[in-house]
Amino acid sequence: MSKLEAAKNKRKKNFLPALLLAIVFWVFWGWIVYSSVPESGLTIFLFYLLLFAAVFFTTALAFGNSNLGLLSAFWVIVFLNFRFFKIGNVLNLSLLTVIFLLLGFYLFHRKT
């Protein structure tokens, strides 16, 4: 078996656990949103942590690249933090999008 075939088999094995983790994180995040009032810092921290993990696994599976998943999860969390502190507007959204797109291009085209 060649190295390419071994990598494909390993990728196939890792798909199902990642999909299950994504579903579990989305369910727990939905439960937090539905059942708790954001009065404590722990609830807010848990909200962001579960959302980060859910977005990370979902976008990593969708793009097939964990680096893009990580970048998009950070983008969502940073914008939601902007909204939390009431500075999330269209200008900040567009600037944040441009910054993360340029960071993504830099990180992924630097390898070649």
PyRosetta script that sets phi, psi and omega in degrees:
from pyrosetta import init, pose_from_sequence

init()
pose = pose_from_sequence("MSKLEAAKNKRKKNFLPALLLAIVFWVFWGWIVYSSVPESGLTIFLFYLLLFAAVFFTTALAFGNSNLGLLSAFWVIVFLNFRFFKIGNVLNLSLLTVIFLLLGFYLFHRKT")
pose.set_psi(1, 132.7)
pose.set_omega(1, -177.9)
pose.set_phi(2, -81.6)
pose.set_psi(2, 170.4)
pose.set_omega(2, -179.7)
pose.set_phi(3, -65.6)
pose.set_psi(3, -33.8)
pose.set_omega(3, 179.9)
pose.set_phi(4, -66.1)
pose.set_psi(4, -43.6)
pose.set_omega(4, 178.5)
pose.set_phi(5, -65.9)
pose.set_psi(5, -37.9)
pose.set_omega(5, 178.5)
pose.set_phi(6, -65.9)
pose.set_psi(6, -38.6)
pose.set_omega(6, 178.1)
pose.set_phi(7, -66.9)
pose.set_psi(7, -39.2)
pose.set_omega(7, 178.0)
pose.set_phi(8, -64.8)
pose.set_psi(8, -41.4)
pose.set_omega(8, 178.4)
pose.set_phi(9, -64.7)
pose.set_psi(9, -40.1)
pose.set_omega(9, 179.2)
pose.set_phi(10, -65.7)
pose.set_psi(10, -39.6)
pose.set_omega(10, 179.2)
pose.set_phi(11, -64.5)
pose.set_psi(11, -39.0)
pose.set_omega(11, 178.3)
pose.set_phi(12, -65.9)
pose.set_psi(12, -36.6)
pose.set_omega(12, 179.8)
pose.set_phi(13, -69.3)
pose.set_psi(13, -31.7)
pose.set_omega(13, -176.3)
pose.set_phi(14, -85.4)
pose.set_psi(14, -7.5)
pose.set_omega(14, -176.6)
pose.set_phi(15, -70.3)
pose.set_psi(15, -48.4)
pose.set_omega(15, -175.7)
pose.set_phi(16, -64.4)
pose.set_psi(16, -46.7)
pose.set_omega(16, 176.9)
pose.set_phi(17, -61.6)
pose.set_psi(17, -37.0)
pose.set_omega(17, 178.4)
pose.set_phi(18, -67.3)
pose.set_psi(18, -38.9)
pose.set_omega(18, 177.6)
pose.set_phi(19, -65.0)
pose.set_psi(19, -42.7)
pose.set_omega(19, 178.1)
pose.set_phi(20, -64.5)
pose.set_psi(20, -40.2)
pose.set_omega(20, 176.7)
pose.set_phi(21, -63.4)
pose.set_psi(21, -40.5)
pose.set_omega(21, 178.6)
pose.set_phi(22, -61.9)
pose.set_psi(22, -44.3)
pose.set_omega(22, 179.6)
pose.set_phi(23, -64.0)
pose.set_psi(23, -43.4)
pose.set_omega(23, 179.7)
pose.set_phi(24, -62.5)
pose.set_psi(24, -44.1)
pose.set_omega(24, 179.3)
pose.set_phi(25, -65.4)
pose.set_psi(25, -38.7)
pose.set_omega(25, 176.8)
pose.set_phi(26, -64.9)
pose.set_psi(26, -39.1)
pose.set_omega(26, 179.2)
pose.set_phi(27, -65.7)
pose.set_psi(27, -45.7)
pose.set_omega(27, 179.0)
pose.set_phi(28, -65.7)
pose.set_psi(28, -36.9)
pose.set_omega(28, 177.1)
pose.set_phi(29, -64.9)
pose.set_psi(29, -43.2)
pose.set_omega(29, 176.8)
pose.set_phi(30, -62.8)
pose.set_psi(30, -37.2)
pose.set_omega(30, 177.4)
pose.set_phi(31, -65.3)
pose.set_psi(31, -41.3)
pose.set_omega(31, 177.7)
pose.set_phi(32, -62.6)
pose.set_psi(32, -44.4)
pose.set_omega(32, -179.3)
pose.set_phi(33, -64.4)
pose.set_psi(33, -41.3)
pose.set_omega(33, -174.8)
pose.set_phi(34, -76.8)
pose.set_psi(34, -37.4)
pose.set_omega(34, -167.5)
pose.set_phi(35, -105.0)
pose.set_psi(35, -7.7)
pose.set_omega(35, -175.6)
pose.set_phi(36, -124.2)
pose.set_psi(36, 154.8)
pose.set_omega(36, 176.2)
pose.set_phi(37, -101.6)
pose.set_psi(37, 130.6)
pose.set_omega(37, -174.9)
pose.set_phi(38, -77.0)
pose.set_psi(38, 66.6)
pose.set_omega(38, 179.1)
pose.set_phi(39, -100.1)
pose.set_psi(39, -26.7)
pose.set_omega(39, -178.1)
pose.set_phi(40, -104.3)
pose.set_psi(40, 155.4)
pose.set_omega(40, 177.9)
pose.set_phi(41, -66.3)
pose.set_psi(41, -29.9)
pose.set_omega(41, 179.8)
pose.set_phi(42, -65.9)
pose.set_psi(42, -40.0)
pose.set_omega(42, 178.9)
pose.set_phi(43, -65.0)
pose.set_psi(43, -42.6)
pose.set_omega(43, 179.1)
pose.set_phi(44, -65.4)
pose.set_psi(44, -42.9)
pose.set_omega(44, 178.0)
pose.set_phi(45, -61.9)
pose.set_psi(45, -43.3)
pose.set_omega(45, 179.2)
pose.set_phi(46, -65.6)
pose.set_psi(46, -37.0)
pose.set_omega(46, 175.9)
pose.set_phi(47, -58.2)
pose.set_psi(47, -51.2)
pose.set_omega(47, -178.7)
pose.set_phi(48, -67.9)
pose.set_psi(48, -38.9)
pose.set_omega(48, -179.5)
pose.set_phi(49, -65.2)
pose.set_psi(49, -46.6)
pose.set_omega(49, 179.1)
pose.set_phi(50, -67.8)
pose.set_psi(50, -37.5)
pose.set_omega(50, 177.6)
pose.set_phi(51, -65.6)
pose.set_psi(51, -41.4)
pose.set_omega(51, 177.4)
pose.set_phi(52, -59.0)
pose.set_psi(52, -48.4)
pose.set_omega(52, -178.4)
pose.set_phi(53, -64.5)
pose.set_psi(53, -40.6)
pose.set_omega(53, -179.2)
pose.set_phi(54, -66.6)
pose.set_psi(54, -45.6)
pose.set_omega(54, 179.6)
pose.set_phi(55, -66.7)
pose.set_psi(55, -39.6)
pose.set_omega(55, 179.3)
pose.set_phi(56, -59.5)
pose.set_psi(56, -53.0)
pose.set_omega(56, -177.6)
pose.set_phi(57, -65.8)
pose.set_psi(57, -38.9)
pose.set_omega(57, -178.7)
pose.set_phi(58, -65.9)
pose.set_psi(58, -48.1)
pose.set_omega(58, -178.1)
pose.set_phi(59, -73.7)
pose.set_psi(59, -30.9)
pose.set_omega(59, 175.8)
pose.set_phi(60, -64.8)
pose.set_psi(60, -38.5)
pose.set_omega(60, 176.3)
pose.set_phi(61, -71.1)
pose.set_psi(61, -38.8)
pose.set_omega(61, -178.2)
pose.set_phi(62, -68.0)
pose.set_psi(62, -42.7)
pose.set_omega(62, -179.1)
pose.set_phi(63, -85.4)
pose.set_psi(63, -19.8)
pose.set_omega(63, -176.6)
pose.set_phi(64, 74.6)
pose.set_psi(64, 21.5)
pose.set_omega(64, -176.4)
pose.set_phi(65, -147.9)
pose.set_psi(65, 119.2)
pose.set_omega(65, -177.0)
pose.set_phi(66, -71.1)
pose.set_psi(66, -26.1)
pose.set_omega(66, 177.4)
pose.set_phi(67, -66.8)
pose.set_psi(67, -40.6)
pose.set_omega(67, 175.9)
pose.set_phi(68, -67.8)
pose.set_psi(68, -35.2)
pose.set_omega(68, 176.0)
pose.set_phi(69, -63.3)
pose.set_psi(69, -42.0)
pose.set_omega(69, 178.6)
pose.set_phi(70, -65.3)
pose.set_psi(70, -43.2)
pose.set_omega(70, -179.9)
pose.set_phi(71, -64.7)
pose.set_psi(71, -43.3)
pose.set_omega(71, -179.6)
pose.set_phi(72, -70.8)
pose.set_psi(72, -33.8)
pose.set_omega(72, 177.0)
pose.set_phi(73, -66.2)
pose.set_psi(73, -41.4)
pose.set_omega(73, 175.9)
pose.set_phi(74, -62.8)
pose.set_psi(74, -38.0)
pose.set_omega(74, 178.7)
pose.set_phi(75, -60.8)
pose.set_psi(75, -45.8)
pose.set_omega(75, 179.9)
pose.set_phi(76, -63.8)
pose.set_psi(76, -45.2)
pose.set_omega(76, -177.5)
pose.set_phi(77, -65.8)
pose.set_psi(77, -42.2)
pose.set_omega(77, 180.0)
pose.set_phi(78, -65.1)
pose.set_psi(78, -42.4)
pose.set_omega(78, 179.5)
pose.set_phi(79, -66.8)
pose.set_psi(79, -38.9)
pose.set_omega(79, 177.2)
pose.set_phi(80, -66.8)
pose.set_psi(80, -31.7)
pose.set_omega(80, 173.3)
pose.set_phi(81, -66.8)
pose.set_psi(81, -38.0)
pose.set_omega(81, 174.4)
pose.set_phi(82, -60.0)
pose.set_psi(82, -43.8)
pose.set_omega(82, 179.1)
pose.set_phi(83, -65.4)
pose.set_psi(83, -36.7)
pose.set_omega(83, 179.8)
pose.set_phi(84, -63.1)
pose.set_psi(84, -38.9)
pose.set_omega(84, 179.4)
pose.set_phi(85, -91.4)
pose.set_psi(85, 11.6)
pose.set_omega(85, 175.1)
pose.set_phi(86, 61.8)
pose.set_psi(86, 35.9)
pose.set_omega(86, 173.2)
pose.set_phi(87, -122.2)
pose.set_psi(87, 17.1)
pose.set_omega(87, -179.9)
pose.set_phi(88, -90.3)
pose.set_psi(88, 100.1)
pose.set_omega(88, 176.4)
pose.set_phi(89, -127.6)
pose.set_psi(89, -176.1)
pose.set_omega(89, -175.5)
pose.set_phi(90, -65.0)
pose.set_psi(90, -37.6)
pose.set_omega(90, 179.3)
pose.set_phi(91, -63.7)
pose.set_psi(91, -47.7)
pose.set_omega(91, 179.3)
pose.set_phi(92, -65.5)
pose.set_psi(92, -36.6)
pose.set_omega(92, 176.9)
pose.set_phi(93, -62.6)
pose.set_psi(93, -44.5)
pose.set_omega(93, -179.6)
pose.set_phi(94, -69.0)
pose.set_psi(94, -40.3)
pose.set_omega(94, 177.4)
pose.set_phi(95, -64.6)
pose.set_psi(95, -41.9)
pose.set_omega(95, 178.2)
pose.set_phi(96, -63.8)
pose.set_psi(96, -40.6)
pose.set_omega(96, 178.2)
pose.set_phi(97, -63.6)
pose.set_psi(97, -43.8)
pose.set_omega(97, 179.4)
pose.set_phi(98, -64.3)
pose.set_psi(98, -42.8)
pose.set_omega(98, 179.7)
pose.set_phi(99, -60.9)
pose.set_psi(99, -46.9)
pose.set_omega(99, -178.0)
pose.set_phi(100, -71.2)
pose.set_psi(100, -33.9)
pose.set_omega(100, 174.9)
pose.set_phi(101, -64.5)
pose.set_psi(101, -44.7)
pose.set_omega(101, 178.1)
pose.set_phi(102, -65.0)
pose.set_psi(102, -38.8)
pose.set_omega(102, 176.7)
pose.set_phi(103, -63.5)
pose.set_psi(103, -41.4)
pose.set_omega(103, 177.3)
pose.set_phi(104, -63.7)
pose.set_psi(104, -44.8)
pose.set_omega(104, 177.3)
pose.set_phi(105, -61.9)
pose.set_psi(105, -40.8)
pose.set_omega(105, -179.9)
pose.set_phi(106, -65.1)
pose.set_psi(106, -45.7)
pose.set_omega(106, -176.1)
pose.set_phi(107, -70.3)
pose.set_psi(107, -33.3)
pose.set_omega(107, -174.6)
pose.set_phi(108, -95.0)
pose.set_psi(108, -18.3)
pose.set_omega(108, 176.4)
pose.set_phi(109, -98.2)
pose.set_psi(109, -7.7)
pose.set_omega(109, 177.6)
pose.set_phi(110, -71.8)
pose.set_psi(110, -28.0)
pose.set_omega(110, -176.6)
pose.set_phi(111, -68.1)
pose.set_psi(111, -28.5)
pose.set_omega(111, -175.7)
pose.set_phi(112, -83.4)
pose.dump_pdb("model.pdb")
